[in-house]
Amino acid sequence: MIYLRKPDWLKIRLSKGEDYLKIKEIVRSHHLHTICESGDCPNLGECWSLGTATFMILGNICTRNCKFCAVTTGKPNPVDEQEPQRVADSIRLMNLKHCVITSVDRDDLNDYGSTAWAKTVKAIKEINPKTTIEVLIPDFNGNLNCVQKIIDAAPEIISHNLETVRRLTPLIRNKAQYDISLKILSCIADSGVTAKSGIMLGLGETESEVLETMDDLIQTGCKILTIGQYLQPNKENYPVKEYVTPQQFDKYKEIGLDKGFTHVESAPLVRSSYHAEKQIKPNLS
């Protein structure tokens, strides 16, 4: 196996100031999980120092084993019925104007965790009525009734990631299907809620495949797109095939905006929730 050397533009400056420590303490004291930590996000220091974090509900053990992901796979613990309240309280303590919530896949549950999702959004709204909410949801095994529960809870943005192009989906996404994800995004957009998605580059995709993926997303009604560089979490994960240049990311941003996305975040270190607070206002109608 040949491993590519990281280029200079992927070097990360760690920042751990006062706000970083405050966020860390709130997360720890409320026994919560963040995808920032579980997913080895390269922007953890920056985002926490700016007073933002992406909460991960329904535990930190996933029932799937996607080849790109750093989250632990295994048998999850039972659903914590007090978690929605703790998440809402933490957002109040952090004084967040905008929050992002995601979760592991819970294929072990009859409702795939959708009830807990809805309860969390409602708890946040009750305790933090001025806080806008973005949710990054799993595919719920394609069950649109589960998706509708999230829509009915009324977050401002609902995101579901395609992760990669159609050809590579079976190689890196355990169980998830490209067309199922498109169906979920269409359901979100058709409801009138702002739909968002994200993909990773460097997995072996071609430029034409990236542009085809953009077209597929536009056809669903998706309004926001994030594009970032895939970074291999450990040797068991799918290897990096290419480190895409910042110039190519800039090109994709221009193309995406020309195709009709209202907002495109495209850069090597961009992740799904990166600069999410900047995306909310232009996409509320």
C-alpha positions as CSV (number, residue, x, y, z in Angstrom):
1,M,0.0,0.0,0.0
2,I,1.4,3.4,-1.0
3,Y,0.5,6.3,1.2
4,L,0.5,9.8,-0.2
5,R,2.3,12.6,1.7
6,K,0.0,15.4,2.9
7,P,0.7,18.7,1.1
8,D,1.4,21.9,2.9
9,W,-2.1,23.2,2.5
10,L,-3.4,20.5,4.7
11,K,-1.3,21.5,7.7
12,I,-3.6,22.4,10.6
13,R,-2.9,25.1,13.2
14,L,-4.3,23.9,16.5
15,S,-6.1,26.6,18.5
16,K,-7.2,25.9,22.1
17,G,-8.2,29.2,23.7
18,E,-10.6,30.1,26.4
19,D,-13.7,29.3,24.3
20,Y,-12.3,26.0,23.3
21,L,-11.9,25.0,27.0
22,K,-15.4,26.2,27.8
23,I,-17.0,24.1,25.0
24,K,-14.9,21.1,26.1
25,E,-16.0,21.4,29.7
26,I,-19.7,21.8,28.8
27,V,-19.6,18.7,26.5
28,R,-17.8,16.6,29.2
29,S,-20.0,17.7,32.1
30,H,-23.2,17.0,30.2
31,H,-22.0,13.6,29.1
32,L,-22.5,14.5,25.4
33,H,-20.7,13.5,22.2
34,T,-19.5,15.6,19.3
35,I,-18.7,14.5,15.8
36,C,-15.8,17.0,16.1
37,E,-14.1,14.5,18.4
38,S,-15.6,11.1,17.3
39,G,-15.0,12.0,13.6
40,D,-11.4,13.3,14.1
41,C,-12.5,16.6,12.5
42,P,-9.4,18.7,11.4
43,N,-11.3,21.9,12.3
44,L,-12.0,21.0,16.0
45,G,-9.6,23.5,17.4
46,E,-10.8,26.4,15.2
47,C,-14.5,25.7,15.7
48,W,-14.3,25.2,19.4
49,S,-12.2,28.3,19.9
50,L,-15.0,30.2,18.0
51,G,-17.6,28.8,20.4
52,T,-19.2,26.3,18.0
53,A,-19.6,22.5,18.0
54,T,-21.6,19.8,16.3
55,F,-23.4,17.6,18.7
56,M,-23.7,13.9,18.0
57,I,-26.8,12.3,19.5
58,L,-27.8,8.6,20.0
59,G,-24.4,7.7,21.4
60,N,-21.0,7.4,19.8
61,I,-21.2,3.8,18.5
62,C,-22.5,3.3,14.9
63,T,-24.2,0.2,13.5
64,R,-22.4,0.7,10.2
65,N,-18.8,0.5,9.1
66,C,-18.3,3.0,6.4
67,K,-14.8,2.9,5.0
68,F,-14.3,6.7,5.2
69,C,-15.5,7.2,8.8
70,A,-13.6,7.3,12.1
71,V,-16.6,6.7,14.4
72,T,-16.5,3.4,16.3
73,T,-18.6,0.6,14.9
74,G,-20.4,-1.9,17.2
75,K,-23.5,-2.5,19.3
76,P,-24.8,0.8,20.5
77,N,-26.1,1.5,24.0
78,P,-29.8,1.9,24.7
79,V,-31.3,5.3,23.8
80,D,-30.7,7.9,26.5
81,E,-34.1,9.5,27.1
82,Q,-32.5,12.5,28.9
83,E,-30.1,13.3,26.1
84,P,-32.4,15.8,24.3
85,Q,-32.7,17.9,27.5
86,R,-28.9,17.8,28.1
87,V,-28.2,18.9,24.5
88,A,-30.7,21.8,24.8
89,D,-29.3,22.9,28.1
90,S,-25.7,22.8,26.7
91,I,-26.7,25.0,23.8
92,R,-28.2,27.5,26.2
93,L,-24.9,27.5,28.3
94,M,-22.9,28.0,25.1
95,N,-25.2,30.8,24.1
96,L,-25.2,29.6,20.5
97,K,-27.1,31.5,17.9
98,H,-26.9,28.5,15.5
99,C,-26.4,24.8,16.4
100,V,-25.7,21.7,14.4
101,I,-26.8,18.2,15.4
102,T,-25.8,14.9,13.8
103,S,-26.0,11.2,14.9
104,V,-24.6,7.8,14.3
105,D,-26.7,5.3,12.3
106,R,-29.0,3.3,14.5
107,D,-30.1,0.4,12.4
108,D,-30.8,-1.5,15.6
109,L,-33.8,0.6,16.4
110,N,-37.3,0.2,14.8
111,D,-37.5,3.9,14.0
112,Y,-33.7,4.2,13.3
113,G,-33.5,6.9,15.9
114,S,-35.9,9.3,14.3
115,T,-38.1,9.8,17.4
116,A,-35.0,10.8,19.4
117,W,-34.0,13.1,16.6
118,A,-37.4,14.9,16.7
119,K,-37.4,15.1,20.5
120,T,-33.9,16.7,20.4
121,V,-34.9,19.4,17.9
122,K,-38.1,20.2,19.9
123,A,-36.2,20.4,23.2
124,I,-33.7,22.8,21.6
125,K,-36.5,25.0,20.3
126,E,-38.3,25.1,23.6
127,I,-35.2,26.1,25.6
128,N,-33.5,28.2,22.9
129,P,-36.2,29.8,20.8
130,K,-33.8,32.2,19.1
131,T,-31.3,29.6,18.2
132,T,-31.5,28.3,14.6
133,I,-30.9,24.6,14.0
134,E,-29.2,22.6,11.3
135,V,-29.5,18.8,11.4
136,L,-27.2,16.3,9.5
137,I,-29.3,13.2,9.4
138,P,-28.6,9.6,8.4
139,D,-30.6,7.8,5.7
140,F,-33.0,6.0,8.1
141,N,-32.7,3.1,5.7
142,G,-34.7,5.1,3.2
143,N,-37.8,5.4,5.4
144,L,-39.4,8.7,4.4
145,N,-41.8,8.5,7.4
146,C,-38.7,8.8,9.6
147,V,-37.5,11.8,7.5
148,Q,-40.9,13.4,7.9
149,K,-40.6,13.3,11.7
150,I,-37.5,15.5,11.4
151,I,-39.2,17.8,8.9
152,D,-42.2,18.2,11.3
153,A,-39.8,19.2,14.1
154,A,-38.9,22.2,11.9
155,P,-35.2,22.7,11.9
156,E,-34.1,25.5,9.6
157,I,-31.7,23.3,7.5
158,I,-31.8,19.6,7.0
159,S,-28.6,18.1,5.6
160,H,-27.9,14.6,4.4
161,N,-24.5,13.8,2.8
162,L,-24.0,11.9,-0.4
163,E,-20.4,11.6,0.7
164,T,-19.1,10.7,-2.8
165,V,-19.9,10.1,-6.4
166,R,-22.2,7.3,-7.6
167,R,-19.5,4.9,-8.8
168,L,-17.6,5.0,-5.5
169,T,-20.6,4.8,-3.1
170,P,-20.6,1.0,-2.8
171,L,-16.9,1.1,-2.0
172,I,-17.0,3.5,0.9
173,R,-20.6,3.7,2.2
174,N,-21.7,0.7,4.2
175,K,-25.3,-0.1,3.3
176,A,-26.2,3.4,2.2
177,Q,-27.2,3.9,-1.5
178,Y,-26.7,6.9,-3.8
179,D,-30.3,7.0,-5.1
180,I,-31.8,6.5,-1.6
181,S,-29.8,9.6,-0.5
182,L,-31.1,11.6,-3.5
183,K,-34.7,10.5,-2.6
184,I,-34.2,11.7,1.0
185,L,-32.9,15.1,-0.2
186,S,-35.8,15.4,-2.6
187,C,-38.2,14.8,0.3
188,I,-36.6,17.5,2.4
189,A,-36.6,20.1,-0.4
190,D,-40.2,19.3,-1.5
191,S,-41.3,20.0,2.1
192,G,-40.0,23.6,1.8
193,V,-37.1,23.1,4.3
194,T,-33.6,24.1,3.0
195,A,-31.8,20.9,1.9
196,K,-28.0,20.6,2.2
197,S,-25.5,17.9,1.2
198,G,-21.8,17.3,1.2
199,I,-19.2,15.3,-0.6
200,M,-15.5,14.4,-0.1
201,L,-12.8,14.5,-2.8
202,G,-9.6,12.5,-3.1
203,L,-11.3,9.0,-3.2
204,G,-10.6,8.4,-6.9
205,E,-13.5,10.4,-8.4
206,T,-13.1,12.2,-11.7
207,E,-14.1,15.9,-12.4
208,S,-16.9,14.8,-14.7
209,E,-18.3,12.6,-11.8
210,V,-18.2,15.5,-9.4
211,L,-20.1,17.7,-11.9
212,E,-22.6,14.9,-12.4
213,T,-23.1,14.6,-8.7
214,M,-23.7,18.4,-8.5
215,D,-26.4,18.0,-11.2
216,D,-28.0,15.2,-9.3
217,L,-28.2,17.3,-6.2
218,I,-29.5,20.3,-8.0
219,Q,-32.3,18.2,-9.4
220,T,-33.4,17.2,-5.9
221,G,-33.8,20.9,-4.9
222,C,-30.7,20.9,-2.7
223,K,-29.5,24.4,-2.0
224,I,-26.3,24.1,0.0
225,L,-23.2,22.1,-0.9
226,T,-20.0,21.4,1.1
227,I,-16.9,19.9,-0.6
228,G,-13.8,18.9,1.3
229,Q,-10.7,16.7,1.1
230,Y,-11.0,13.1,2.4
231,L,-8.4,12.4,5.0
232,Q,-7.9,8.7,5.9
233,P,-8.6,8.4,9.7
234,N,-6.5,5.2,10.1
235,K,-5.0,2.4,8.1
236,E,-8.2,0.3,8.2
237,N,-10.1,3.1,6.3
238,Y,-10.2,3.7,2.6
239,P,-6.9,5.1,1.3
240,V,-6.5,8.6,-0.1
241,K,-6.1,8.4,-3.8
242,E,-5.4,12.1,-4.4
243,Y,-4.9,15.4,-2.5
244,V,-7.0,17.8,-4.5
245,T,-5.5,21.3,-4.9
246,P,-7.1,24.4,-3.4
247,Q,-7.4,25.8,-6.9
248,Q,-9.5,22.8,-8.0
249,F,-11.7,23.3,-4.9
250,D,-12.1,27.0,-5.9
251,K,-13.1,25.8,-9.4
252,Y,-15.8,23.5,-8.0
253,K,-17.2,26.3,-5.9
254,E,-17.6,28.5,-9.0
255,I,-19.2,25.7,-11.0
256,G,-21.5,24.9,-8.1
257,L,-22.7,28.4,-7.8
258,D,-23.2,28.6,-11.6
259,K,-25.3,25.5,-11.5
260,G,-27.7,27.0,-8.9
261,F,-26.6,26.2,-5.4
262,T,-27.2,29.2,-3.2
263,H,-24.1,28.5,-1.1
264,V,-21.0,26.4,-1.7
265,E,-18.2,25.8,0.8
266,S,-15.4,24.2,-1.1
267,A,-11.8,23.9,0.3
268,P,-9.5,21.1,1.5
269,L,-10.5,21.3,5.2
270,V,-14.2,22.0,4.7
271,R,-16.5,19.5,6.5
272,S,-20.3,19.3,6.6
273,S,-20.8,21.8,9.5
274,Y,-17.8,24.0,8.7
275,H,-19.0,27.7,8.7
276,A,-22.6,26.5,9.1
277,E,-23.5,29.7,10.9
278,K,-22.6,31.6,7.7
279,Q,-25.0,29.5,5.6
280,I,-28.2,30.0,7.6
281,K,-29.3,33.6,6.8
282,P,-29.0,33.6,3.0
283,N,-31.0,30.3,2.9
284,L,-34.0,31.4,5.1
285,S,-36.9,32.6,3.1
